[in-house]
Amino acid sequence: MEFAERKQLGAYYTPDDVVRSLVRWATRSTRDRMLDPACGDGRFLTAHPHSVGVEQDRAAALIVHQRSPGSLIHEGDFFTWAAETKERFDCAAGNPPFIRYQRFTGAVRAAATSLCASHGAHFSGLSSSWAPFIVATASLLRRGGRLAFVVPAEIGHAPYAKPLLDFLVSHFAHVQLVAVRERLFSDLSEDCWLLYAAGFGEQAQQIHLSPLDFFAYMPNPPSLSIRVGLKEWQKWNSRLRPFLLSAAARDLYAESLREGHAFRLGDAARVGIGYVTGANDFFHLRPSDADRAEIPRFFLQPSVRNGGSLPPRAVTASTVAEWIRRDEPVLLLRLHKDSDVPRSVKRYLDSPAGLAARQTYKCRTRDPWFVVPDVSAPDGFLSYMSGNGPSLVSNHTDCACTNSVHAVRLLDRRMSMGRLRKSWDHPFTRLSCEVEGHPLGGGMLKLEPGEASRIALVTRERWTTSDQRLIRDGIDTMCRWRHCG
């Protein structure tokens, strides 16, 4: 199978030392019946003689038959099979397909979410495929059974990791995650961790987290671990990623919020996405293009297209003037439903580019198609994908922004963007961005609106040398884990 096809199917074949480690721990004897719910080319099955695999790709299933002739292979959709089968297993090991929610759709998603819901795990429409795979696999275990899986590092921060972890701790006596900093898959930017769960049919009181810099073959997961109590986990927004920090750094962070030395951005401002045009290249014009099309400036509003165009501190009239001088495509064609549209604008709407734009999904579902909704000038802008850390920038103009930038709107006029900006520059806020945000791959940090609202900004002026060191070390730790710089 070619790399592009494997990527679409979420099929990345697991390194042998990872396979041997997971299977060695999951199986306690050669008589144990082991399941791999997405067996790919069969490398997990070949590691244990008494195995059953499920594989939807026919070509891969044929390879499995050749590599592991003694294994039983079921060809087809795993969730449909899992809902119908009466087979039960002593253990399961594998690397479930990582298909993002945009492609994890239709009948397969419906079967997956229905099966998981019947076992008490309720996943939203934004869940990727691997989490339901694990729940469905666990439902096929005998009492006392074990799971050993490769999982994306998203298990440490994604919202849909919460229903999965809730399910695991309520169905297994022991749940452990081995967080591996160096990538397990050399051809992927996706970080992966290892999940171990034992004692199916019982309940866990805590989650064990074992951070490792490098992975090497290990017949058992590390005995040293951070024991994360369930209540403590919930205090950190049901995310495990903050526990990569030292306990001292976490205590300083939590204490600063508790003692009023910091406040959440969401307490001072509303953070949301900007407008969505459906056809950015059509709706955003260069000044030269607008002049050629004879579009009056009354129908054009300057806009921030992406975080890369943001200046360090504030968007001002001179900022916009410089964009105009460089002839950048920053002028949004802004029409209203009751606009008296001039002939020149009608010509532009009916141009070949306009005819193509109106066929996009967002434009087709709008009436009229050329009116971009939710356009307004916020008090500030927040970049939501960055390498060195997000930027908070004041808006001193009538600039709007696309959904490639977060719009920041003050909730209380007694608060100012200047005050937020001053707090934003403090290292504590940089640490907070790392704690509340999440890695995207390639060293990038991403902030969803909810994550951005949780960012902590300091009110405390003086910090001890020890506290400053903890903050710096915390930033360095989190940056290493997302491969920054």
C-alpha positions in Angstrom: 0.0 0.0 0.0 1.4 3.4 -1.0 2.1 6.0 1.7 -0.7 8.4 0.6 -3.2 5.5 0.6 -2.1 4.4 4.1 -2.4 8.0 5.3 -6.0 8.2 4.1 -6.9 4.9 5.8 -5.0 5.9 8.9 -2.8 2.8 8.5 0.8 3.2 9.7 2.7 0.0 10.3 4.2 -0.3 13.7 7.9 -0.7 14.4 8.9 -4.2 15.5 10.2 -3.3 18.9 6.9 -1.6 19.7 5.0 -4.6 18.5 7.1 -7.0 20.6 6.7 -4.8 23.7 3.0 -4.5 23.5 2.3 -8.2 22.7 4.8 -9.4 25.3 2.9 -7.5 28.0 -0.6 -8.3 26.8 -0.2 -12.0 26.4 0.5 -14.1 29.6 0.7 -17.5 27.9 0.6 -18.9 24.4 -3.0 -20.1 25.1 -4.2 -16.5 25.5 -6.5 -15.5 22.7 -5.4 -12.1 21.3 -7.4 -9.6 19.1 -6.0 -7.0 16.8 -9.0 -4.9 15.6 -7.1 -3.3 12.7 -4.4 -5.8 11.9 -2.9 -4.1 8.8 -0.1 -6.3 7.5 -0.4 -8.6 10.4 2.8 -7.8 12.4 0.9 -8.0 15.7 -0.6 -11.3 14.8 2.7 -12.9 13.8 4.0 -12.0 17.3 1.5 -14.3 19.0 0.4 -17.8 17.8 -3.2 -17.6 19.0 -4.5 -14.4 17.4 -7.5 -13.1 15.6 -7.4 -10.0 13.3 -9.9 -7.8 11.6 -8.9 -5.8 8.5 -11.1 -3.8 6.1 -8.5 -3.6 3.3 -8.6 -6.7 1.2 -5.0 -6.4 -0.1 -3.7 -6.1 3.5 -5.8 -9.0 4.6 -4.2 -11.2 1.9 -0.7 -10.2 3.2 -1.8 -11.2 6.7 -2.9 -14.6 5.5 0.6 -15.1 4.0 2.5 -13.7 7.0 0.5 -15.4 9.7 -1.2 -18.5 8.2 -2.3 -19.7 11.7 -4.3 -16.6 12.5 -8.0 -16.1 11.9 -8.7 -13.0 9.8 -12.1 -11.3 9.5 -12.3 -9.1 6.5 -14.6 -6.0 6.8 -15.6 -3.2 9.0 -14.5 -3.8 12.6 -17.4 -2.0 14.3 -20.0 -3.9 12.4 -18.2 -7.2 13.3 -17.7 -6.2 16.9 -21.4 -5.5 17.4 -22.4 -8.9 16.0 -19.7 -11.3 17.1 -20.0 -13.6 20.2 -16.2 -14.1 20.3 -14.4 -13.0 23.4 -10.6 -12.5 24.0 -8.1 -12.6 26.8 -6.2 -9.6 25.5 -5.9 -7.2 22.6 -2.9 -5.4 21.1 -2.5 -3.2 18.1 -2.3 0.2 16.4 -5.8 1.4 15.6 -6.3 3.5 12.5 -6.0 7.2 13.1 -8.6 8.7 10.9 -9.6 12.3 11.7 -13.2 13.2 12.1 -13.5 14.9 8.7 -13.0 11.5 7.0 -14.4 9.3 9.8 -18.0 9.6 8.6 -21.1 7.9 7.4 -22.2 4.4 8.3 -18.8 3.5 9.8 -19.0 6.4 12.3 -22.6 5.6 13.0 -21.8 2.0 13.8 -18.8 3.1 15.9 -20.6 5.7 18.0 -23.7 3.5 18.5 -21.6 0.6 19.8 -19.6 2.8 22.1 -22.7 4.5 23.5 -24.1 1.1 24.3 -21.1 0.6 26.6 -21.3 4.0 28.2 -18.8 5.9 26.1 -20.3 8.9 24.2 -18.1 10.4 21.5 -18.9 13.7 19.8 -18.8 14.2 16.0 -15.2 15.6 16.4 -13.8 12.3 17.6 -11.1 10.6 15.5 -11.4 6.9 14.8 -8.8 5.4 17.2 -10.7 6.2 20.4 -13.9 4.3 19.5 -11.7 1.5 18.3 -10.3 1.1 21.8 -13.7 1.1 23.5 -15.1 -1.4 21.0 -12.1 -3.6 21.4 -12.4 -3.5 25.2 -16.1 -4.6 25.0 -14.8 -7.9 23.5 -12.5 -8.8 26.4 -13.1 -11.5 29.0 -13.1 -10.4 32.6 -9.5 -9.7 33.7 -8.5 -9.0 30.1 -5.7 -6.6 29.0 -5.2 -3.9 26.3 -1.9 -2.7 24.9 -2.2 -0.1 22.1 -0.3 2.6 20.2 -2.3 5.8 20.6 -1.8 9.3 19.3 -0.5 11.8 21.9 -3.9 13.5 21.5 -5.0 11.2 24.3 -3.2 13.7 26.5 -5.2 16.7 25.5 -8.0 16.1 22.9 -11.6 16.7 24.2 -12.7 13.3 23.0 -9.9 11.7 25.1 -12.1 12.4 28.1 -14.9 9.9 27.3 -12.3 7.3 26.4 -10.3 7.7 29.6 -13.5 7.8 31.6 -14.4 4.5 30.0 -11.0 3.0 30.7 -10.8 3.9 34.4 -14.4 2.7 35.0 -13.7 -0.7 33.2 -10.0 -1.5 34.1 -8.2 -1.9 37.4 -5.0 -0.4 36.0 -4.6 2.2 33.3 -1.2 3.4 32.3 0.1 5.7 29.5 3.7 5.8 28.4 4.3 9.2 26.9 7.2 8.9 24.5 8.8 12.3 23.5 10.8 11.0 20.5 8.6 9.9 17.6 7.8 6.3 17.3 7.1 6.6 13.6 9.9 8.3 11.7 7.8 9.2 8.7 5.0 10.9 10.7 4.8 14.3 12.4 2.2 12.7 14.8 3.5 11.9 18.3 2.4 8.6 19.7 2.1 7.2 23.3 1.5 3.7 24.5 -1.6 2.6 26.3 -1.7 -0.3 28.8 -4.9 -1.3 30.6 -5.3 -4.4 32.8 -8.0 -6.0 34.8 -11.1 -5.6 32.6 -14.2 -5.6 34.7 -12.8 -3.6 37.6 -12.2 0.1 38.2 -9.1 2.3 38.6 -8.7 5.1 41.1 -5.9 6.8 39.2 -4.2 7.0 35.9 -0.4 6.2 35.7 1.6 8.4 33.4 5.2 7.5 32.5 7.1 10.1 30.4 10.0 8.7 28.4 12.4 10.6 26.2 13.2 7.6 24.0 11.5 4.2 23.4 13.4 0.9 23.4 12.0 -2.6 23.7 10.5 -3.3 27.1 8.5 -6.4 28.2 6.7 -4.3 30.8 5.7 -0.6 31.0 7.9 1.5 33.3 7.4 0.9 37.0 8.0 4.5 37.8 5.0 6.7 36.9 3.2 9.8 37.9 0.0 8.8 39.7 -2.7 11.1 38.5 -5.8 10.9 40.8 -9.0 11.2 38.9 -10.1 14.4 40.8 -6.7 15.9 40.1 -7.0 15.0 36.4 -10.4 16.7 36.2 -9.0 19.9 37.8 -6.7 20.1 34.9 -9.6 20.1 32.4 -9.4 16.3 32.1 -6.1 16.6 30.3 -3.0 14.6 31.0 -0.6 16.8 29.1 -0.1 19.3 32.0 1.3 16.3 34.0 4.4 16.4 31.8 5.4 19.4 33.9 7.2 18.9 37.2 4.9 18.8 40.2 6.5 22.0 41.5 5.7 23.8 38.3 2.1 22.5 38.3 1.7 23.6 41.9 3.0 27.1 41.1 0.6 27.4 38.2 -2.4 26.2 40.1 -1.6 28.3 43.2 -1.2 31.5 41.1 -4.7 31.1 39.8 -6.1 30.1 43.2 -4.5 33.0 45.0 -5.5 35.6 42.4 -2.0 36.2 41.1 -3.4 35.4 37.6 -6.7 35.4 35.8 -8.1 33.6 32.8 -8.3 35.4 29.5 -11.9 34.2 29.2 -12.8 36.2 32.4 -11.8 39.4 30.6 -12.6 38.8 26.9 -14.5 36.5 24.6 -12.3 34.6 22.2 -13.9 33.3 19.0 -13.1 32.6 15.4 -13.3 35.2 12.7 -15.6 35.1 9.7 -15.8 32.4 7.1 -16.1 33.4 3.4 -16.1 30.0 1.8 -13.9 31.4 -1.0 -11.1 33.5 0.5 -9.3 34.2 -2.8 -12.5 35.6 -4.3 -13.6 37.7 -1.4 -10.2 39.2 -0.5 -8.9 41.5 -3.1 -5.6 43.3 -3.7 -6.0 47.1 -3.9 -4.8 46.9 -7.6 -7.5 44.2 -8.3 -10.2 46.3 -6.6 -9.1 49.3 -8.7 -9.2 47.4 -12.0 -12.7 46.0 -11.1 -13.8 49.5 -10.1 -15.1 48.4 -6.8 -15.8 51.3 -4.5 -13.8 51.4 -1.3 -17.1 51.7 0.6 -17.6 47.9 -0.1 -14.1 47.0 1.0 -13.0 46.4 4.6 -9.4 45.7 5.6 -8.9 42.3 7.2 -6.3 40.2 8.9 -6.0 37.0 6.8 -3.7 35.0 9.0 -1.5 35.2 12.1 1.6 35.6 10.0 0.5 39.1 8.9 0.0 40.3 12.5 2.5 43.0 13.8 4.0 42.4 17.2 1.7 44.7 19.3 -1.1 46.5 17.4 -2.8 46.8 14.1 -2.8 50.5 13.4 -3.7 52.8 10.5 0.0 52.7 9.4 -0.1 48.8 9.5 -3.1 48.8 7.0 -1.4 51.5 4.9 1.7 49.3 4.6 -0.5 46.3 3.5 -2.1 48.5 0.9 1.3 49.8 -0.3 2.5 46.2 -0.7 -0.7 45.4 -2.6 -1.6 42.5 -0.4 -5.0 40.8 -0.7 -6.4 42.2 2.5 -9.5 44.0 1.3 -12.7 42.0 2.1 -15.6 42.4 -0.3 -18.3 43.2 2.3 -21.8 43.4 1.1 -25.1 43.5 3.1 -28.4 41.8 2.2 -30.0 45.2 1.5 -27.0 46.7 -0.2 -27.6 48.6 -3.4 -25.0 46.8 -5.4 -23.2 48.9 -8.1 -22.8 47.6 -11.6 -19.1 47.2 -11.2 -19.6 44.9 -8.2 -22.2 42.9 -10.0 -19.7 42.4 -12.8 -17.2 41.1 -10.3 -19.8 38.8 -8.7 -20.6 37.4 -12.2 -17.0 37.0 -13.2 -15.6 33.4 -13.7 -14.1 33.7 -10.2 -17.5 34.6 -8.8 -19.2 31.8 -10.6 -16.7 29.4 -9.2 -17.0 30.9 -5.7 -20.7 30.6 -5.5 -20.4 26.8 -6.0 -18.4 26.3 -2.7 -20.3 24.8 0.2 -20.5 27.9 2.4 -21.6 30.1 -0.5 -24.2 27.6 -1.7 -25.8 27.5 1.7 -26.0 31.3 2.1 -28.7 33.6 0.9 -27.6 35.7 -0.8 -24.3 33.8 -1.4 -22.2 36.9 -1.6 -23.0 38.2 1.9 -20.2 37.1 4.3 -21.7 36.8 7.8 -20.2 37.7 11.2 -17.9 40.4 10.0 -16.9 42.9 12.7 -13.8 44.6 14.1 -12.8 43.0 17.4 -10.7 44.7 20.1 -7.8 42.4 19.3 -6.5 39.4 17.5 -4.9 36.2 18.7 -2.9 33.9 16.5 -3.9 30.4 17.1 -1.1 28.4 15.4 2.5 29.3 16.1 5.9 27.9 16.6 7.3 30.2 19.3 4.0 31.0 21.0 0.8 32.8 20.1 0.6 36.6 19.7 -2.0 38.9 21.2 -2.4 42.1 19.2 -4.5 45.1 19.8 -6.8 46.4 17.0 -6.8 50.2 16.6 -8.6 50.1 13.3 -11.8 48.8 11.7 -10.0 45.6 10.6 -11.9 42.3 10.8 -10.3 38.9 10.7 -10.9 35.5 9.0 -11.2 32.3 10.9 -7.5 31.8 10.6 -7.1 34.2 13.5 -9.0 34.4 16.8 -11.0 37.5 17.4 -10.7 38.9 21.0 -13.6 41.1 22.3 -13.4 42.7 25.7 -16.2 41.8 28.1 -15.7 44.8 30.4 -14.7 48.2 29.1 -12.8 48.8 32.4 -10.4 46.2 31.0 -8.1 47.4 28.2 -6.2 45.6 25.5 -3.1 47.4 26.8 -3.4 45.7 30.1 -4.0 42.3 28.5 -1.0 42.9 26.3 1.2 43.8 29.3 0.3 40.6 31.0 0.6 38.6 27.8 4.3 39.3 27.6 5.1 37.7 31.0 6.8 34.2 30.9 4.0 32.9 33.1 1.5 33.5 30.2 3.9 31.8 27.8 3.8 28.8 30.1 0.1 29.0 30.3 -0.2 28.9 26.5 1.9 25.7 26.5 -0.3 24.1 29.2 -3.7 25.1 27.8 -2.9 24.7 24.1 -1.8 21.6 22.3 0.8 20.5 19.9 -0.2 20.2 16.2 2.9 18.6 14.8 6.0 20.1 13.2 6.7 22.0 16.4 3.5 24.0 16.1 1.3 25.0 19.1 -2.4 25.4 18.5 -5.1 27.2 20.6 -8.7 26.4 20.1 -11.1 29.2 21.3 -11.9 27.2 24.5 -8.2 26.7 25.2 -7.4 30.3 24.5 -10.1 31.4 27.0 -8.3 29.3 29.7 -4.9 31.1 29.2 -3.8 32.6 32.5 -2.5 36.2 32.6 -0.6 37.5 35.6 -1.5 40.3 38.0 1.4 39.6 40.3 4.4 41.9 39.8 7.1 40.3 41.8 8.2 36.7 41.4 10.9 34.9 43.4 14.0 33.6 41.6 12.8 30.1 42.4 9.4 30.8 40.8 11.0 32.3 37.7 13.2 29.3 37.3 10.2 27.0 37.6 8.4 29.0 34.9 11.4 28.9 32.6 11.9 25.2 33.1 8.2 24.5 32.6 8.3 26.4 29.2 11.4 24.4 28.2 9.8 21.1 29.1 6.6 21.7 27.2 8.5 23.1 24.2 10.6 19.9 24.1 7.5 17.8 24.1 6.1 19.5 21.1 9.5 19.6 19.3 9.7 23.4 19.2 12.9 24.9 17.8 
